[in-house]
């Protein structure tokens, strides 16, 4: 390989390294430190509960945005890495074509002027070689033209791949910026909620727990009316027992139930902690049926079924598709509720239901 070819390859490698460095130097997640307590002596327990619920809801909405940006960033990084490989192969091909073009040009030069063939036949010392020399020269010329055309195509492909890589890099940076913005919102809302909780007196904490228990009991009673359709109630079988999951659904339910007690951590997909969609997506992946990562993607991408037809293993989507839990029968779900809580079983009607989706079909 000559010096100029080696230089071109080194410059191309350096350009590729810029793309790679741009990926690796993008910021990752970090965690906020808790602030000072924020007492709420002048508020009723209902108002405190409403405020905390609102803050944690905002944090969960931001968590879903973070998760979606994370999925998008991972996909863009994968595509960018593939483009880097394509670029490297095209760079090598272009360098090889450059060397081949030089060899073809030298061969043509040695073959002489094609118009002198007749003169060589008449006056040359070895006229029997004249036709061979002419044929070689013509072949060298054809090879030179072919190599030149190949080089042009390779340059065009290299330019296209470079432009595509630049686009992917911009998309990746945008996804990472969206992640960072969502992360700031999550940490801010969680910090605000934790300051409120830290400032509560023991009596306030006790009353807050009582209020949440009362709401859970009301949600349990509400389920029968929500899940009925045409006079048939789901959540309990016709004999009054809880319907049993089977197949992949049973595996997903068993996996999710085995995570009970593990903490909610935003952006987590296990094995030691989960957020809401991290739990459901990991459970179904463990059952052999990978599903989308976020609750919004699960709502958009999975088969929707009527609430009256809900079965164990189905996913109940809440609010505006920013929370999800797995139905386990008996009017209950297993879910990762919010920061500060652990994976638990809760009434299926404890939150506003958007709809039901069924993985694995």
N, C-alpha and C positions, 0 to 999 in steps of 0.2 A: 504494500500500500504506500503511495507517495505521500509527501508531506502535506500537500494541499487537501487531499482526500481525508487524511487523518485530522487535519484542522477543522474541516467541515463537520466531521462526525463529532469532534469534541464540542464544537459550538452547538450542534443539535442536542447533544447530551446535556449541555448546560441549560439549554432552553427547557428541556424536559424536567430537569431538576428544579427549575423555578416553579413549575406546576406542582410538583410533589411537595416542595417546601411550603407552598401556599396552603396545601391541605393539612400538613402536620402541624403548622403553626397556628391553625385556627383554635380559638379558645374552647375549652371544655367546660362542663358544669362545675360550679362551686356552691358552697352552702353558706347561708347567712347565719350570723350569731344572734341569739335571742336578745331582745331589748329589755328595758326596765319594766316592771309591772305597771299596769294601767288600771287602777281601781274603777269600779262602776257602782259606787254607793248610791248614786242618785237615780239609778235605773231599776226597773222591775226585772224579775227573772225572765219574763216573756220577752222583754226588749233585749236583754243580754243574749238570750238564746237566738233571737232573730238576727242580731248583729253578728254573732259567731257563725251562725249558719250561712249568712251572706258572705262573710269573708272566706270561709272554707269552700263555698261554692265557686267564688271567683278564683280561688287558688286551683280548684279542680278544672275549671274551664281553661285556665292558663296551662295546666299540666297536660291536657289533651292537645293544646296547641304546640307545646314543647315536644310531646311524643310524635305528633304528625311531622314537625320540622325535623326531628331526629330520623324518622323513617325516610323522609325525602333526602336528607343530607347523606345518609348511608347509601341510598340508591345512586345519587349523583357521584359520590366518591368511587363507587364501584364502576360506573360508566367511565369516569375520568381515568381510572387505572387501566381499563381496557383500551381506551384511546391512547394512553402512553405506550402500551405494548405495540399497538398498530403503528404509532409514529416511529418507534424504534426499528420495526421491521421495514417500514418504508424508507427510512434514512439509510439503512444498510443496503437496501435494494438500489437506491439512487447512487450510492457510492460505488457499488459493484458495476452499475451501468456506466458510470463515468470511466472506470478503469477499462471496461470492455470497449467503450467508444475509442479510447486512446489506442488500444490494441488493434482495432479495426482500421483506424486511420493509418497506423504504421504499416499494416499489411497492404493497404491500397498503395501507399507510397512506394513500397518495395516492388509492387506489381507494375509500376510505370503507367504511362499514358495509354489508354485503351486504343487510341487512334493509331498507335505505332505498330499495331499487330501485323498489318500487311507488310510494313517495311522489314520487320523482323523475319517474316517468312521468306522474303526475297534476299536479304543481305546478311542476316544473322549467321553467326558461327554455328548455332544449334537451332535451325528452323523447326526441328521436331518438337522443341519446348515452347514455341511461340504461342500455340493455341492453349497449352496448359497454363502458361502465365496469364494469358488474356482471361481465361475462365476464372482463375483465382482472383484476378483483379475485379472482375464483375461481381463475383461472390462477396468479396470484401466490401465493395461499394453497397451492395444490397444489405449486407450486415450492418454497415455504418448507418444507413438510412433507418433500418429497423431499430437499432440501438438508440438513435436520436429520437425516434417517435416514442420509444419506451421511456426514455428519460423525461420527455415532455409530460407523458401520462403520470409518471411517478412524481414529478414536481407538482402537478395539479392535485394529485391525491394527497401529497404531503401538506400542501396549502389548505386543502379541505379539512384534513384531520387536525391541523393546527388551529384553524378557526373553530372547529367543533369543540376542541379541548378548551379553548378560551371561553366559549359559551357555557360549557359544563362547569368551568371553574367559577364563573360569575353566579350561576345558579346555586352552586355549592355554598359560596360565600353568603348569598341571600338566605339560604336555608339556615346557615349557622347564625346569621344575624337575627332571624326570626326566633331561633332557639334562645339566644341570649336575651332577647326582649321578653319572651315568655318566662324565662328563668327569673328575671328581675321581678316580674309581676307575681310569680308564685311566692318567692321569698318575702316580698313586701306584705302580701296578704297573710301568709302564715305567721310572720313576725307580729303583725298587728293582733291576730287572734291569740297568739301565745301570750302577748303582753296583757290582754284582757283576762285570760284564764289565770295567769300568774297573780293578777290583782284581786281575784275573787276571794272572799272569805269562806270559811268552811261551811257556813250555813247556806251561802249562795251556791256553792258547789253541790251541796246535798240537794237543794231545791232544783237545781238545773238537771241533775241526774233523775230526779223524780218526774220532771216535766218530760224528759226524753223517754222514760219508761211509759208514761201515760200516752204519749204519741204513738209508741210502738204497739201498745194494746189497741188503740183506735185503728191503726193501720191493719192489724190482724182481722178485726171485725169488718173492715172495709173491703178486704180481698174477695170475699164471696160474691159481693155485688159486682165488683169490677170484672171478675173472671168468668161470670156467667154469660152464656149465650144460648138463646133458644131454650132456656129452662134447664140447661145442663151446666153444672159447675165443674171447673177444673181445679186442680190442686188437691183434690181427693178423688179416689176412685168411686165407682158406683156402689161399692160395698163399704164406703166410708174410710177405706185405708188409703195410704199414700201410694201413688203409682210408682213402680220401680223403673229406674233407668236401665237400659240394656246397650250392649255393644260399645261403640266409641263414646256415646253419651255417658254411660256408666263410668268409663275410665276417666272422662273429663270431670265428672262430679266427684269421684273418689279423690282425684288429684287436688281439686279445689278445696275439698273438705280437709285434706291432710295439711293444708297451709294455714288452718285456723290458728290464731295467736301470733302470727308473724306480722311485723309492723307495716303500716302503709308508708311508703316512701315514693314521692313523685318521680316518675321516669323509670321506676324499677320493674324488672320482669323476673325476679327471683334470683337465686333460690331462697335467699334469706328475707326478702321484702318484696312488696308489690305495690303498684298503684292499681286502680280498678280494672282498666283494660289490660294491664300487664298480667293480672291474675287470670282473666278469662282467655286471653290469647295463649298464655303458657299452658294452661290446663288442656285446651283443645289440641295444642301441638303435642303434648304428652300423650294424648289419645290417638295420635296418628293423623290428625286433620288440622294442619296449620290454617289459621285464619288471620285476617288483618290485625294490625297491632293496636289501633286506636278504636275507641267506642264509636266515633263517627264513621270510620271506615267499616267497622263491623255492621253498623246500621245500614250503610249504603251498599255493602258488598255481599251480605249474606241473605239467605232466603227468609222472607218475612212470613210470619204465621199469625193467625188471630190470637188474641189474648185468651179467648175461650178454649184454644187448642194447645196451650202451653204444656210442655212436657219437661221432665228433669233433663238437664243438659242444655236446654234452650237459654238464650241470653235475653234478659229483660233490659231494654234501653230506657234511660230516664232523662228527664228534662229535655234539652235540645240536643240529645245524643252526646252529652258530656259526662255521663256516668253509666256504668253497666254492672250488672250482677248476674250470677248464674242461678237459674231456678233449680231447686233441689226437691220440689214437691211439698205438699202440705201448706201451700201459700207462703213459702219461705225462699229466700235466696242466700247464697254465700257470696260475700263481696268484700273488697278492700274499701272501707268507707271514706276515710279522709285522713289528713295528717294528724298525728297524735293518737290515732286509733289502730287497731289490729284487724286482720282478716277475721270476719265473724259471720254469724247467721243472723238475718234480719227479716222482718215481714216484707213480702214482695211489694206491698202497697205502701211502703213507708216513704216513698218519693213519687213525684208525678211521673207516670209511665207514658213514654212516647210510643213504644211498641215492643214486639218480640221478634227475634230472629233465631233461625235454627241452623247451626253449622252442620257440616257433614252430609248435606243433601244436594 
